[in-house]
Amino acid sequence: MAIVAISMVAIISMAALSIDLGTLYEARAEAQRAADAAALAAARVISLEGITGDPTLGPSDGSWTDICGGAGSPASLAAINVAQQNLIGGAPAPAANINVYYGTSSGVGTSTTCTGAGLGFTVNPIVQVKVRQPNLPTFFARVFSLIFKGTSVNSGVSATATAEVFNSSGSGSVASGMIPVQPRCVKPWIIPNQDPDYAANPFITASTGVIFDPGIYQLSGPGAGVIGESFDITANCKAGASDCEIADGNMAPNPPIANAPAKKTYYLPALISGTPVAVPSGSSCSISAGYQSAIAGCDQSTVYTCGTPSTGAGATQADLIENPLNPAGISGDSPSATMCLINQLTGQDTLAGYPTAVTYPFQIQAGFGNPLVQAGVVNSNYVITSSNNIVTLPIADFGTTLLTGNTPAVSIVGFLQVFINTVNPDGSMNVTVMNIDGCGNNAAGNSTVTGTSPVPIRLITSP
């Protein structure tokens, strides 16, 4: 019995090492998942709010402060909330133990605000999140408190994650040169490199990829910033025509569309190379395969790469044919598929302030048709950070050359990330610019940054 009693100490000690250490290792992995998710959440807020599209005025007009200006800013709050949704040892980490820091690619530092991060923050905004769970209980290890000078104090775990938001618009200033982007799930609407709010200005300087009118539209005043602009987009077709036509660099339809509003731009439909996925179905959707399914679903096969020359292999092709609108109502390819995408018939998501005036920072309110509302996860008008209304559109520099043939090659010089507000009765779609990314027509040959957004976010934490 004496030998057994002595052996029990060693047996329980081994149990403490195997079970308690295993529990702590699992908690450490949970802490890392919480930190990873938190860093990506904060980076997504930065991406959706157009900070990377405001490189010159951001520190002075207050737009950076509105998004990541301290612990109470939307980006920091998103990181804290997401971190706490990922339980560590069965409990959320205390908010006081979740720290969010901002910096540039050269180093994050210990700043809890991005306001003074410098202009480099618009090229590669960096978010670092540190999560600590200080009180994790031990079980078998408590036996050590019975031993002379032994302890049984609770243990804690911590983890750090770093996420990057990448916008190629300013990448020409770095040593590696212009870096192209290749977003996925791009909608097949190729729009001209011409800002409809101020027709003399392009969205992107084609040679350098620099944003022509950076800044927040509402904060800088009309015409002074592209982020937050709202305008209509519509197919370069006319009801009853057999195809879409382009007459010049202004993409004026031939014949012209009567009573077109001033803030409107036209798009050319793009060819689809694969089979889109996540295509919705139901009584409110009647979607055909190919072009329409790429609008209502996710087209991951068709490649839209910024900087691909129009004469090079793999150049994006536009299709000058799209089923036009029915003069009696909305029945064109794009309008009907878009209504399905955004749940317009059952209640689409909206930007706070629309249609009177969209305010900054952008707040997305869930509509009754949102799957989260339908599932009872959130209520209607609840503020959310993801929506099917957020889409990516390719920007092409058509110039003044007449496009010929049904499948002309075009050169993509940038991408718009927009929120589709609604499909108008005439079949056009009203959108609001949330972010913009340009890398020009001289970016071919460099390694491509891919992602689901034109301004990709990714974890860069060292393993």
C-alpha positions in Angstrom: 0.0 0.0 0.0 2.9 2.3 0.7 4.3 1.7 -2.7 0.9 2.3 -4.3 0.5 5.5 -2.4 3.9 6.8 -3.5 3.2 5.7 -7.1 -0.1 7.6 -7.1 1.8 10.9 -6.9 3.7 10.1 -10.0 0.6 8.8 -11.8 -1.4 11.9 -10.9 1.5 14.1 -12.0 1.6 12.4 -15.4 -2.2 12.9 -15.6 -1.7 16.6 -14.9 0.8 16.8 -17.6 -1.2 14.9 -20.2 -4.7 16.2 -19.5 -4.1 19.7 -18.2 -1.4 20.5 -20.7 -3.6 19.1 -23.5 -6.4 21.4 -22.3 -4.1 24.4 -22.4 -2.8 23.5 -25.9 -6.4 23.3 -27.1 -7.1 26.7 -25.4 -4.0 28.1 -27.1 -5.4 26.9 -30.5 -8.8 28.5 -29.7 -7.0 31.8 -28.8 -5.2 31.8 -32.1 -8.5 31.2 -34.0 -10.0 34.1 -32.1 -7.1 36.4 -32.9 -7.1 35.3 -36.6 -10.8 36.0 -37.0 -10.6 39.3 -35.1 -7.7 40.6 -37.3 -9.6 39.6 -40.5 -12.8 41.3 -39.2 -11.0 44.6 -38.6 -9.2 44.4 -42.0 -12.6 43.8 -43.7 -14.1 46.9 -42.1 -11.1 48.9 -43.4 -11.5 47.4 -46.9 -15.3 48.1 -47.1 -15.0 51.6 -45.8 -12.7 52.8 -48.6 -9.8 53.9 -46.5 -7.3 52.6 -49.1 -9.1 54.9 -51.6 -8.5 58.0 -49.5 -4.7 58.2 -49.5 -4.3 62.0 -49.5 -7.1 63.4 -47.3 -7.6 60.5 -44.9 -5.5 61.8 -42.0 -7.0 65.3 -42.3 -10.7 64.9 -43.3 -11.4 62.5 -40.4 -12.3 59.5 -42.5 -9.5 57.3 -41.0 -10.5 58.4 -37.5 -14.1 57.4 -38.2 -13.0 53.8 -39.0 -10.0 52.9 -37.0 -9.4 55.8 -34.7 -9.1 54.0 -31.4 -10.7 51.3 -29.2 -14.2 52.7 -29.9 -13.9 52.8 -33.7 -15.8 50.4 -35.9 -12.7 48.4 -37.0 -11.6 47.9 -33.4 -15.1 47.1 -32.1 -15.5 44.5 -34.9 -12.2 42.8 -33.9 -13.3 42.7 -30.2 -16.8 41.4 -31.0 -15.5 38.7 -33.3 -12.8 37.6 -30.9 -15.3 37.2 -28.1 -17.6 35.1 -30.4 -14.7 32.6 -30.5 -14.7 31.0 -27.0 -11.4 30.2 -25.3 -11.6 27.4 -22.8 -15.4 27.7 -22.9 -15.6 31.4 -22.2 -15.0 34.6 -24.2 -11.8 36.6 -23.5 -12.4 39.8 -21.6 -12.6 42.9 -23.8 -9.8 44.4 -21.8 -7.6 41.6 -22.9 -8.2 42.1 -26.6 -5.9 44.7 -28.0 -6.0 46.0 -31.6 -3.1 47.8 -33.2 -2.6 49.5 -36.6 0.4 50.2 -38.7 2.0 49.8 -42.1 3.9 47.0 -43.9 7.1 48.2 -42.3 5.8 47.4 -38.8 2.7 47.5 -36.8 4.0 49.1 -33.7 1.8 49.6 -30.6 -0.6 52.3 -31.9 -4.2 51.7 -31.1 -5.3 54.2 -33.8 -4.5 54.5 -37.5 -4.9 58.3 -37.6 -1.1 58.9 -37.5 -0.1 55.8 -39.5 1.1 57.8 -42.5 0.3 57.5 -46.2 1.8 54.0 -46.4 -1.3 52.9 -44.5 -3.3 53.4 -47.8 -1.2 50.8 -49.6 -0.8 48.1 -47.0 -2.9 48.8 -43.9 -1.9 46.3 -41.2 -4.0 45.3 -38.3 -2.6 43.3 -35.4 -4.8 41.7 -32.7 -3.5 40.3 -29.4 -5.9 38.1 -27.4 -5.3 36.9 -23.9 -7.4 34.5 -21.7 -5.8 34.9 -18.3 -7.9 32.4 -16.2 -8.1 28.8 -17.4 -8.8 26.2 -14.7 -6.6 23.2 -14.1 -7.8 19.9 -12.8 -5.4 17.2 -11.9 -2.6 19.7 -11.4 -4.4 20.9 -8.2 -2.7 18.0 -6.4 0.5 20.0 -6.4 -1.1 22.4 -3.8 -1.0 19.4 -1.3 2.8 19.2 -1.7 5.1 21.3 0.4 5.7 24.6 -1.5 3.5 23.3 -4.4 1.1 25.6 -6.4 -2.2 25.2 -8.2 -2.7 28.6 -9.7 -4.8 28.9 -12.9 -3.0 29.2 -16.2 -3.6 31.5 -19.1 -3.0 31.5 -22.9 -2.5 34.3 -25.5 -2.2 34.6 -29.2 -1.4 37.3 -31.8 -2.6 37.6 -35.4 -1.8 40.1 -38.1 -3.9 40.8 -41.2 -3.1 42.9 -44.2 -5.4 44.9 -46.5 -3.8 45.3 -49.9 -4.7 47.9 -52.5 -2.5 47.9 -55.6 -3.4 51.6 -56.4 -0.3 52.8 -54.7 1.9 49.8 -55.2 3.9 51.5 -57.9 5.7 53.4 -55.3 7.3 50.3 -53.7 10.5 48.6 -54.9 8.7 45.6 -56.6 6.7 47.9 -58.9 3.1 47.7 -59.8 1.4 44.6 -58.4 -1.8 43.4 -60.2 -4.8 42.0 -58.4 -7.1 39.2 -59.5 -10.4 39.2 -57.5 -12.9 36.4 -57.7 -16.7 36.5 -58.2 -16.4 39.6 -60.4 -19.7 40.6 -62.0 -19.5 40.5 -65.8 -20.1 44.2 -66.3 -17.1 45.9 -67.8 -17.5 49.7 -67.2 -15.5 52.5 -68.8 -12.7 54.3 -67.0 -14.8 57.4 -66.7 -16.3 58.8 -63.5 -20.0 59.6 -64.2 -20.0 62.2 -61.4 -17.4 64.2 -63.3 -17.2 63.0 -66.9 -13.8 64.7 -67.6 -12.1 62.5 -65.0 -11.3 58.8 -65.2 -11.6 56.5 -62.2 -8.0 55.3 -62.6 -4.9 56.9 -64.3 -4.4 54.1 -66.8 -0.6 54.3 -67.0 0.1 54.2 -63.3 -3.0 52.7 -61.6 -3.3 55.7 -59.3 -6.8 56.7 -58.2 -7.7 60.0 -60.0 -10.1 61.4 -57.4 -9.2 59.9 -54.1 -11.1 60.7 -51.0 -14.6 60.4 -49.4 -17.3 62.0 -51.5 -19.5 63.1 -48.5 -16.5 64.4 -46.5 -14.6 66.1 -49.3 -17.6 67.5 -51.2 -19.2 66.5 -54.5 -16.6 65.8 -57.2 -13.7 65.7 -54.8 -13.7 62.0 -53.8 -14.8 58.8 -55.5 -15.6 56.8 -52.4 -19.3 57.2 -51.7 -20.4 58.3 -55.2 -23.7 57.0 -56.3 -24.7 56.5 -60.0 -26.6 54.2 -62.3 -25.1 51.6 -64.5 -27.0 50.1 -67.5 -26.2 47.8 -70.4 -25.1 49.7 -73.6 -28.2 48.4 -75.3 -31.5 49.8 -76.3 -34.8 48.0 -76.0 -35.5 46.2 -79.3 -31.9 46.2 -80.5 -30.2 43.0 -81.4 -26.9 43.7 -79.6 -25.0 46.1 -77.4 -22.9 48.7 -79.3 -20.1 51.1 -78.4 -19.6 54.2 -80.5 -16.7 55.9 -78.7 -14.8 56.2 -75.5 -17.8 57.7 -73.7 -19.7 54.5 -74.3 -22.6 56.5 -75.7 -25.3 54.0 -76.8 -26.3 53.9 -80.4 -29.0 54.9 -80.7 -29.0 56.9 -77.5 -31.2 56.0 -74.5 -33.9 58.7 -74.0 -34.1 60.6 -70.8 -30.9 59.1 -69.3 -29.9 60.7 -66.0 -26.6 62.6 -65.9 -25.0 60.3 -63.4 -25.1 57.1 -65.4 -22.5 54.9 -67.0 -22.8 52.1 -69.4 -21.3 48.6 -69.3 -20.4 45.9 -71.8 -21.3 42.3 -70.8 -18.3 40.0 -70.4 -17.9 36.4 -71.6 -18.1 33.6 -69.0 -15.5 30.9 -69.1 -16.7 28.5 -66.4 -19.8 27.3 -64.4 -20.7 29.8 -61.6 -21.5 28.4 -58.2 -23.8 29.5 -55.3 -26.6 30.4 -57.8 -29.8 31.1 -55.8 -33.1 29.5 -56.7 -36.7 29.9 -55.7 -40.0 31.5 -56.7 -38.3 34.9 -57.1 -35.5 33.7 -59.3 -35.5 32.5 -62.8 -31.8 32.2 -63.7 -30.4 30.7 -66.9 -26.9 29.1 -67.0 -23.9 31.2 -67.9 -24.1 35.0 -68.0 -27.1 35.3 -65.6 -25.8 32.7 -63.1 -22.5 34.7 -63.0 -24.5 37.7 -61.8 -26.8 35.9 -59.3 -24.0 33.6 -58.1 -20.2 33.5 -57.9 -18.1 33.2 -61.1 -14.7 31.9 -59.9 -13.5 30.7 -63.3 -13.4 33.8 -65.4 -10.2 35.7 -64.9 -10.2 39.4 -64.5 -6.6 40.5 -64.0 -5.6 44.1 -63.7 -2.9 45.1 -66.2 -3.6 42.4 -68.8 -2.8 44.1 -72.2 -5.6 44.0 -74.8 -3.3 42.2 -77.2 -1.9 39.7 -74.8 -2.9 36.1 -74.1 -5.8 35.8 -71.7 -7.1 39.3 -72.2 -10.6 39.8 -70.9 -13.2 39.7 -73.6 -16.5 41.6 -73.7 -19.5 40.2 -75.4 -21.4 42.8 -77.2 -24.7 40.8 -77.0 -27.0 40.8 -74.1 -30.8 40.2 -74.1 -32.1 43.7 -74.0 -34.8 45.1 -71.8 -38.5 44.6 -72.6 -40.0 48.1 -73.0 -43.0 46.9 -70.9 -40.9 46.0 -67.8 -37.7 44.6 -66.3 -36.8 41.4 -68.2 -33.3 41.9 -69.4 -30.5 39.5 -68.5 -28.7 41.7 -65.9 -31.7 43.4 -64.2 -33.6 40.1 -63.5 -30.5 38.3 -62.3 -29.5 41.3 -60.1 -32.9 41.4 -58.5 -32.4 37.7 -57.6 -28.9 38.4 -56.2 -30.0 41.2 -53.9 -33.4 39.7 -52.9 -35.1 42.8 -54.2 -38.5 41.2 -54.4 -38.4 39.9 -50.8 -36.5 42.9 -49.2 -32.9 43.7 -50.1 -30.1 45.0 -47.8 -29.6 48.8 -47.8 -27.0 51.4 -46.9 -28.0 53.6 -44.1 -29.3 56.9 -45.4 -30.3 55.6 -48.9 -32.1 56.9 -50.9 -32.0 60.4 -49.3 -28.2 60.5 -48.7 -25.8 57.7 -48.0 -23.7 58.6 -44.9 -20.1 57.8 -44.0 -19.0 55.5 -42.4 -21.1 53.1 -44.4 -23.5 51.0 -42.4 -25.2 48.0 -44.1 -28.7 47.2 -42.8 -30.1 43.7 -43.3 -33.2 43.5 -45.4 -36.1 41.1 -44.7 -34.9 38.9 -47.6 -31.4 38.5 -46.1 -30.7 34.8 -45.3 -29.6 35.9 -41.8 -33.0 37.5 -41.2 -34.8 34.5 -42.7 -32.9 32.2 -40.4 -33.7 34.3 -37.3 -30.0 35.1 -36.6 -30.6 38.9 -36.8 -33.6 41.2 -37.2 -34.4 43.3 -40.2 -32.4 46.6 -40.3 -29.7 45.0 -38.1 -26.3 46.4 -39.0 -24.2 43.7 -40.8 -20.7 43.6 -42.4 -21.4 41.3 -45.3 -24.0 41.4 -48.0 -24.8 40.0 -51.5 -25.3 43.7 -52.5 -21.5 44.2 -52.4 -20.1 43.3 -55.8 -16.9 43.9 -57.8 -16.9 45.5 -61.2 -14.0 45.6 -63.7 -12.8 48.9 -65.1 -11.6 49.0 -68.7 -9.8 51.7 -70.6 -11.6 51.7 -73.9 -10.1 54.9 -75.2 -11.7 56.2 -78.4 -11.2 53.1 -80.5 -14.4 51.5 -81.9 -14.7 48.0 -80.6 -15.3 45.6 -83.4 -16.7 42.0 -83.5 -18.9 40.4 -80.9 -16.0 39.5 -78.6 -13.5 42.3 -78.5 -10.5 42.1 -76.1 -10.2 44.9 -73.5 -7.6 45.9 -71.0 -8.6 45.9 -67.3 -7.0 48.8 -65.4 -8.8 48.6 -62.1 -11.8 47.5 -60.1 -14.7 49.1 -58.3 -16.3 47.6 -55.2 -19.8 48.9 -55.1 -23.0 48.4 -53.2 -26.1 47.7 -55.4 -28.8 49.9 -53.9 -31.6 48.8 -56.2 -32.7 47.8 -59.7 -34.5 50.8 -61.2 -37.8 50.5 -63.2 -35.9 51.1 -66.5 -33.6 48.1 -65.7 -30.5 50.2 -64.7 -28.9 49.6 -61.3 -28.1 52.3 -58.8 -24.8 51.7 -57.0 -22.6 53.4 -54.4 -18.8 53.1 -54.6 -17.4 51.5 -51.4 -13.8 51.1 -52.6 -11.6 51.4 -55.7 -8.5 49.6 -56.8 -6.3 50.4 -59.7 -3.1 49.0 -61.0 -3.0 50.4 -64.6 -2.2 48.7 -67.8 1.5 48.2 -67.1 1.3 45.6 -64.4 1.5 42.4 -66.4 4.3 40.0 -65.5 4.3 40.6 -61.7 2.9 38.2 -59.2 -0.8 38.6 -58.7 -2.6 39.1 -55.4 -5.9 37.1 -55.4 -8.9 37.3 -53.2 -12.7 37.6 -53.2 -12.4 41.4 -53.0 -10.7 43.9 -55.3 -8.9 45.0 -52.1 -7.9 41.6 -50.7 -7.4 40.9 -47.0 -5.1 38.1 -45.8 -3.4 36.9 -42.7 0.4 37.5 -42.6 1.1 36.2 -39.2 4.4 34.3 -39.0 3.8 30.5 -38.4 
